[in-house]
Amino acid sequence: MKVLRIRPGEPLPAGLAGAILCRDVRVGGDPWAKGRRLTADDLARLAAGPVSRRGVWAGSGRDPAELTLLLPDAADLHEDEAASRIAAAISGPGLIAGDPAESRVDLRARHDGVVRVRPGALARLARLDGISAFTILDGRAVAAGSLVAAVKTGPHLVPAALVERACRIGALGGPLVDLLPYRPIPLAAAVREHLAPAARDRFAAGLAARAAGLGARLAGIADLPDDPAGAAAVLGELVRGPARGGVILVAGAASTDPADPVLLALDRLGARVVSHGVPAHPGSMLLLARLRGTAIIALPTCGAYSRATAADLLLPWLAAGAPPTRATVARLAHGGILDRDQRHRFPPYARALPDPGEEPGEG
């Protein structure tokens, strides 16, 4: 790269086509943005003038008539090309890259789903001078078209070797940022508590909102008996039938009581309890179990399902194909304090539910 100072309105040296403009200027009344690649016509207009620019004042010691141009060599990439290459390298198939604008390329959601970010790789990329990539939070549930990430370069010309290094960091081990699509899984519920008609309606409405928001298939609501044998029979029928391979929400289970009928029913069925509690609150006493490929999520009260809780951080991951494992649960810890300032952590359907807040016995 070479640096050249010119005086618009005067004859310009030959061989400047492809040079990069370093300042915002107005040429003959038209605004030109910094970073512009100058064509032969552009150079002719600069030589003809008039040209004006902001930010230069009398007494600054600088000639307001002079402009700086950058002359690239074979080892340089224009900022827009550099940003586009890096964006393509760091993003997965769930994202769509926009056109570069002033050295920035936005990555937007191709479909509804859950954002997956590799923070370690993102931090390594951020250590490269002149290259920036930034994302929304890992695990965020977004709608199609949402802004998920962006790439921006600082200098107008970026060394090609630096871009190649950034691309290797972004692609190593899989995409640095991606969006997992929801699958049309069945979503069912089992209610242990005796509910008044109004409360049951609220519970059903919350279940329907979750199914619609996650692209899931609503598989019905079943009443759960208070005895372990009866509860096992109902849950077993759901797992073998309408909820097979999906998610069952159980209301009214006490995850800390070994004699709770729901826990005893899961034991009878041979289910494996994955997690007693999750690292998020409210909803921290959520219980996650797995039975023959079906995830079972239990919360202590039915009222919790009419509000936004930790279950609404876990459900999008499961709907997007993440397995019901401790590793999936552990992803909830970062950003798991779900106060009113954290409503953006929830999927769009949950943001319409009442604010998170602790209720007696919810944990």
LOLO-376307 format. One line per 5 residues: number of its first residue (from 1); for each residue y, z, x of C-alpha. Coordinates in Angstrom, 2 decimals. Layout:
N
NUM) Y:Z:X | ...
This chain:
363
1) 0.00:0.00:0.00 | 3.50:-0.87:1.20 | 6.79:0.51:-0.06 | 9.76:-1.81:-0.43 | 13.35:-1.21:-1.56
6) 15.12:-4.09:-3.32 | 18.56:-4.73:-4.79 | 18.34:-6.45:-8.19 | 20.86:-9.20:-8.69 | 20.24:-10.47:-5.17
11) 17.61:-12.91:-3.86 | 14.25:-11.15:-3.46 | 11.66:-11.60:-0.69 | 8.75:-13.93:-1.39 | 5.27:-12.67:-2.19
16) 6.22:-9.81:-4.53 | 4.17:-10.92:-7.55 | 1.91:-8.02:-8.55 | 4.27:-5.39:-7.11 | 4.56:-2.15:-9.09
21) 7.81:-0.81:-10.50 | 8.38:2.89:-9.69 | 11.18:3.71:-12.17 | 12.03:3.15:-15.81 | 14.79:0.54:-15.94
26) 16.59:-1.76:-18.35 | 16.65:-5.41:-17.39 | 19.04:-7.56:-19.38 | 18.96:-4.84:-22.05 | 15.13:-4.69:-22.27
31) 13.35:-1.45:-21.30 | 10.72:-1.72:-18.55 | 8.41:1.24:-17.97 | 7.51:2.51:-14.54 | 4.10:1.32:-13.45
36) 4.81:-2.21:-14.68 | 3.05:-4.94:-12.71 | 5.74:-7.51:-11.97 | 5.04:-11.15:-12.70 | 6.87:-14.11:-11.24
41) 9.03:-14.22:-14.39 | 9.80:-10.49:-14.03 | 10.91:-11.01:-10.43 | 13.17:-13.87:-11.49 | 14.84:-11.64:-14.06
46) 15.30:-8.86:-11.49 | 16.94:-11.32:-9.13 | 19.25:-12.49:-11.93 | 20.16:-9.01:-13.21 | 21.78:-7.02:-14.69
51) 19.57:-3.96:-14.09 | 20.39:-0.36:-14.96 | 18.45:2.87:-14.49 | 18.78:6.49:-15.46 | 18.72:9.55:-13.25
56) 20.92:8.36:-10.38 | 24.41:9.86:-10.22 | 27.39:9.34:-7.98 | 27.26:11.56:-4.91 | 23.45:11.74:-4.85
61) 23.31:9.79:-1.63 | 21.21:7.09:-3.24 | 22.24:3.59:-4.15 | 21.86:3.32:-7.95 | 21.42:-0.41:-7.56
66) 18.27:-0.12:-5.44 | 14.75:-0.01:-6.80 | 11.45:0.96:-5.18 | 8.47:-1.35:-5.46 | 4.90:-0.71:-4.37
71) 2.93:-3.57:-2.87 | -0.83:-3.00:-3.37 | -3.43:-4.02:-0.86 | -7.15:-4.67:-1.32 | -7.99:-0.94:-1.27
76) -5.65:-0.07:-4.16 | -6.17:-0.04:-7.92 | -3.42:-0.07:-10.51 | -3.10:3.21:-12.40 | -4.26:1.71:-15.71
81) -7.36:0.14:-14.17 | -8.16:3.37:-12.33 | -7.87:5.45:-15.50 | -10.00:2.97:-17.47 | -12.77:3.00:-14.86
86) -12.87:6.80:-14.70 | -12.82:7.11:-18.50 | -15.80:4.77:-18.76 | -17.70:6.75:-16.13 | -17.18:10.23:-17.57
91) -17.71:9.50:-21.27 | -20.89:9.20:-23.30 | -21.77:6.80:-26.12 | -20.28:9.08:-28.77 | -16.75:8.35:-27.55
96) -14.50:5.30:-27.77 | -11.97:4.60:-25.01 | -8.55:3.35:-26.05 | -6.34:0.93:-24.17 | -4.53:2.40:-21.17
101) -0.91:3.41:-21.73 | 1.24:4.65:-18.84 | -1.89:5.45:-16.81 | -3.57:7.41:-19.64 | -6.76:6.49:-21.49
106) -7.68:8.49:-24.60 | -11.29:9.08:-25.63 | -11.84:9.50:-29.36 | -14.82:10.43:-31.50 | -16.95:7.47:-32.59
111) -18.45:9.56:-35.41 | -18.56:13.14:-36.72 | -20.33:15.52:-34.38 | -20.22:18.23:-31.72 | -18.34:17.86:-28.44
116) -20.35:18.47:-25.30 | -18.47:19.10:-22.04 | -19.78:19.89:-18.56 | -17.04:22.29:-17.39 | -18.30:22.46:-13.79
121) -18.06:18.70:-13.34 | -14.68:18.69:-15.08 | -13.38:21.26:-12.59 | -14.71:19.24:-9.63 | -12.95:16.16:-10.95
126) -9.72:18.12:-11.33 | -9.78:18.93:-7.61 | -9.15:15.27:-6.78 | -5.44:14.82:-6.18 | -3.77:12.33:-8.48
131) -6.59:12.23:-11.05 | -6.65:14.29:-14.23 | -9.22:14.52:-17.01 | -8.80:16.98:-19.85 | -10.86:17.74:-22.95
136) -11.00:19.88:-26.05 | -13.34:22.87:-26.00 | -17.07:22.43:-25.49 | -18.92:22.92:-28.79 | -16.02:21.93:-31.01
141) -17.07:20.14:-34.20 | -14.84:17.13:-34.84 | -14.47:14.27:-37.27 | -14.60:10.58:-36.39 | -11.40:9.40:-34.75
146) -10.46:12.80:-33.33 | -9.01:12.97:-29.82 | -11.70:14.52:-27.61 | -10.58:13.85:-24.04 | -8.17:11.85:-21.90
151) -7.93:10.56:-18.35 | -4.64:10.12:-16.52 | -3.77:9.14:-12.99 | -0.68:10.34:-11.13 | 0.30:7.68:-8.57
156) 0.91:4.11:-9.72 | -1.60:2.88:-7.15 | -4.83:4.80:-6.62 | -7.19:4.28:-3.68 | -10.34:2.55:-4.88
161) -12.46:4.96:-2.84 | -10.95:7.91:-4.73 | -11.73:6.26:-8.07 | -15.32:5.65:-7.00 | -15.64:9.32:-6.04
166) -14.27:10.39:-9.43 | -16.72:8.08:-11.20 | -19.66:9.56:-9.30 | -18.62:13.10:-10.25 | -18.20:12.13:-13.89
171) -21.54:10.37:-14.22 | -23.77:12.61:-12.10 | -26.18:14.54:-14.31 | -25.14:12.72:-17.47 | -21.75:12.13:-19.10
176) -19.07:14.68:-18.30 | -17.99:14.61:-21.94 | -19.82:13.27:-24.98 | -20.11:13.70:-28.72 | -23.48:14.50:-30.29
181) -23.87:12.95:-33.75 | -25.15:14.92:-36.70 | -28.64:14.10:-37.95 | -29.49:14.09:-41.67 | -31.54:17.30:-41.44
186) -32.56:19.28:-44.54 | -30.54:22.44:-45.16 | -32.00:25.09:-47.46 | -31.27:28.71:-48.31 | -33.27:31.78:-49.28
191) -31.43:34.64:-50.98 | -32.89:38.12:-50.83 | -30.14:39.94:-52.65 | -29.74:40.03:-56.41 | -26.57:38.06:-57.04
196) -24.32:38.00:-60.05 | -23.75:34.44:-61.36 | -20.24:34.22:-59.83 | -21.47:35.38:-56.40 | -24.39:32.96:-56.50
201) -22.02:30.14:-57.38 | -19.87:30.99:-54.33 | -22.97:31.07:-52.15 | -24.14:27.71:-53.50 | -20.69:26.20:-52.99
206) -20.65:27.40:-49.37 | -24.09:25.91:-48.78 | -23.07:22.58:-50.33 | -19.91:22.47:-48.20 | -21.96:23.02:-45.05
211) -24.47:20.32:-45.97 | -21.73:17.80:-46.75 | -19.71:18.66:-43.64 | -22.71:18.33:-41.33 | -24.23:15.23:-42.90
216) -27.27:17.31:-43.89 | -29.49:16.93:-46.94 | -29.21:19.85:-49.35 | -32.76:21.16:-49.86 | -32.10:23.84:-52.48
221) -31.79:27.61:-52.84 | -34.80:29.90:-53.30 | -34.94:33.56:-54.32 | -36.58:35.78:-51.71 | -38.72:38.71:-52.89
226) -38.17:42.16:-51.35 | -41.77:42.53:-50.17 | -42.93:40.94:-46.88 | -45.85:39.06:-48.44 | -43.69:37.52:-51.16
231) -40.91:36.68:-48.69 | -43.46:35.07:-46.35 | -44.80:32.95:-49.17 | -41.34:31.61:-50.10 | -40.27:30.95:-46.50
236) -43.61:29.32:-45.70 | -43.28:27.00:-48.66 | -39.77:25.98:-47.55 | -40.93:25.32:-43.97 | -43.88:23.24:-45.13
241) -41.89:21.44:-47.79 | -38.21:20.64:-48.43 | -36.78:22.36:-45.31 | -39.33:21.09:-42.82 | -37.73:20.28:-39.47
246) -34.30:21.44:-40.64 | -32.48:24.74:-41.09 | -33.05:27.60:-43.55 | -30.23:30.07:-44.15 | -31.47:33.51:-45.18
251) -29.06:35.94:-46.83 | -29.69:39.68:-46.88 | -31.72:40.32:-43.70 | -31.17:43.31:-41.39 | -31.82:42.02:-37.89
256) -31.78:45.53:-36.35 | -34.40:47.00:-38.72 | -37.98:46.25:-37.58 | -39.23:47.15:-41.09 | -36.91:44.69:-42.83
261) -38.98:42.51:-45.22 | -37.51:39.30:-43.81 | -38.44:40.21:-40.23 | -41.91:41.26:-41.36 | -42.26:38.00:-43.27
266) -41.32:36.00:-40.18 | -43.90:37.91:-38.17 | -46.59:37.18:-40.80 | -45.76:33.50:-40.57 | -45.97:33.47:-36.78
271) -42.27:32.66:-36.35 | -40.64:33.38:-33.01 | -37.40:35.35:-33.10 | -35.13:33.56:-30.64 | -32.14:35.87:-30.78
276) -31.28:39.22:-32.33 | -27.54:38.64:-32.56 | -25.26:36.01:-31.05 | -22.28:36.28:-28.66 | -19.63:35.63:-31.32
281) -17.88:37.74:-33.95 | -17.75:38.04:-36.93 | -21.36:37.15:-37.58 | -22.64:38.65:-34.33 | -25.65:40.19:-36.12
286) -26.94:36.76:-37.03 | -30.66:36.40:-36.37 | -32.12:33.11:-35.19 | -35.84:32.36:-35.48 | -37.99:29.28:-35.09
291) -41.06:28.31:-37.07 | -42.88:25.01:-36.42 | -39.70:23.11:-35.59 | -37.62:24.65:-38.38 | -34.68:26.90:-37.50
296) -34.13:30.03:-39.60 | -30.71:31.71:-39.54 | -30.36:35.10:-41.20 | -27.20:37.08:-41.91 | -27.03:40.54:-43.50
301) -24.96:39.64:-46.56 | -24.55:36.74:-48.95 | -20.79:37.18:-48.80 | -20.85:36.09:-45.17 | -21.95:32.61:-46.23
306) -18.81:32.11:-48.31 | -16.68:32.68:-45.21 | -16.41:31.15:-41.76 | -18.50:33.09:-39.22 | -20.54:32.61:-36.05
311) -23.13:30.79:-38.16 | -20.61:27.96:-38.42 | -20.52:27.66:-34.63 | -24.31:27.51:-34.41 | -25.01:25.21:-37.36
316) -23.22:22.14:-35.93 | -25.27:22.38:-32.72 | -28.51:22.51:-34.71 | -27.40:19.67:-36.97 | -26.63:17.61:-33.85
321) -30.15:18.07:-32.51 | -29.75:21.01:-30.15 | -32.94:23.12:-30.18 | -32.88:26.66:-31.65 | -33.12:28.35:-28.24
326) -31.38:31.09:-26.28 | -29.57:28.41:-24.28 | -28.04:27.01:-27.46 | -27.02:30.49:-28.61 | -25.47:31.26:-25.21
331) -23.03:28.35:-25.61 | -21.25:30.33:-28.36 | -20.02:33.06:-25.99 | -17.03:31.17:-24.58 | -14.50:31.29:-27.40
336) -16.67:33.56:-29.52 | -13.86:35.86:-30.70 | -13.32:34.24:-34.07 | -10.00:35.65:-35.19 | -7.48:33.65:-37.20
341) -6.07:32.06:-34.05 | -9.48:30.52:-33.36 | -9.94:28.61:-36.61 | -9.89:25.37:-34.65 | -13.29:26.40:-33.24
346) -14.89:25.80:-36.63 | -16.04:22.46:-38.07 | -13.63:20.95:-40.61 | -15.58:22.24:-43.65 | -15.37:25.85:-42.40
351) -11.63:25.71:-41.84 | -11.29:25.50:-45.62 | -13.27:28.74:-46.09 | -11.57:32.16:-46.11 | -10.40:33.55:-42.77
356) -13.04:35.23:-40.63 | -12.99:38.97:-40.90 | -15.38:41.86:-40.73 | -17.04:43.16:-43.85 | -18.98:46.44:-44.07
361) -22.46:46.04:-42.64 | -21.86:42.54:-41.27 | -21.72:43.50:-37.59
